[in-house]
Amino acid sequence: MAELHDIILRPIVTEKTARLEATDNVFTFQVGTSANKLQIKDAVQRLFGVEVIDVRTVNVRGKTKRHGRYMGRRSDWKKAYVTLSQGDNIQLFESN
């Protein structure tokens, strides 16, 4: 089995994800491209000590970018929307 930090790479913090956290208790993470839903569910439960109800994944295609006259491409990556059970919460940032 892969390491937990190879499965869950980082949280994604945007206005949309903040709205999902507040209304639907859904947290968004960038995950490894080879990680499946069962591995993601297990990794979130073990890392944060919460109960996961549902995991939805999206394969995001890398954008084509231009650097002067040269064209390049960003890497493809995978995003996971993790729904937690009612009452569970993940504290992503420390608050005073």
C-alpha positions in Angstrom: 0.0 0.0 0.0 1.2 3.5 -0.7 2.1 6.0 2.0 -0.8 8.2 3.2 1.0 11.3 2.1 1.4 9.8 -1.4 -2.3 9.4 -1.6 -3.4 12.8 -0.1 -1.1 15.4 -1.5 -2.7 18.7 -0.3 -6.0 20.3 0.4 -7.5 22.6 -2.2 -8.7 25.9 -0.8 -10.8 28.1 -3.1 -14.1 29.9 -2.7 -16.0 27.0 -4.1 -14.4 24.5 -1.7 -15.0 26.8 1.2 -18.7 27.0 0.3 -18.9 23.1 0.0 -17.2 22.8 3.4 -19.7 25.2 5.0 -22.9 23.9 3.5 -22.4 20.2 2.6 -19.4 19.1 4.8 -17.4 18.2 1.7 -13.6 18.7 1.7 -11.5 18.8 -1.4 -8.0 17.3 -1.8 -5.4 16.9 -4.5 -4.6 13.2 -4.6 -2.2 11.0 -6.4 -3.2 10.1 -9.9 -3.1 6.4 -9.2 -5.1 6.6 -6.0 -8.5 5.0 -6.1 -11.6 5.9 -4.0 -11.1 3.2 -1.4 -7.4 4.3 -0.8 -8.5 7.9 -0.6 -11.3 7.1 2.0 -8.9 5.1 4.1 -6.2 7.7 4.0 -8.5 10.6 5.0 -10.0 8.5 7.9 -6.5 7.6 9.2 -4.9 11.0 8.8 -7.8 13.1 10.2 -9.7 10.6 12.4 -13.1 11.3 10.8 -15.7 9.1 9.2 -16.0 9.4 5.4 -19.4 8.8 3.7 -18.6 9.4 0.1 -15.6 10.0 -2.2 -16.0 11.5 -5.7 -12.9 11.9 -8.0 -12.1 14.1 -11.0 -9.2 13.7 -13.4 -8.1 17.2 -14.2 -6.3 17.6 -17.6 -3.2 19.9 -17.5 -3.5 23.2 -19.3 -1.4 24.1 -22.3 0.8 27.1 -21.5 3.0 29.4 -23.5 6.4 30.7 -22.5 7.3 33.2 -25.2 7.4 31.3 -28.4 7.5 27.9 -26.7 4.5 25.8 -25.9 4.4 23.6 -22.9 1.9 21.6 -20.9 1.2 21.4 -17.2 0.9 17.9 -15.6 -2.4 16.1 -15.3 -3.7 15.7 -11.7 -6.5 14.2 -9.7 -9.0 15.9 -7.4 -11.1 14.2 -4.7 -14.3 15.5 -3.1 -14.7 13.8 0.3 -18.0 13.9 2.1 -17.8 13.5 5.9 -20.4 12.3 8.2 -22.6 14.8 10.1 -20.7 16.3 13.1 -17.2 15.5 11.7 -14.9 18.3 10.7 -11.3 18.7 9.4 -9.5 21.7 10.8 -7.2 22.7 7.8 -5.8 25.8 9.4 -5.1 26.7 13.0 -7.2 29.5 14.5 -6.4 31.5 17.6 
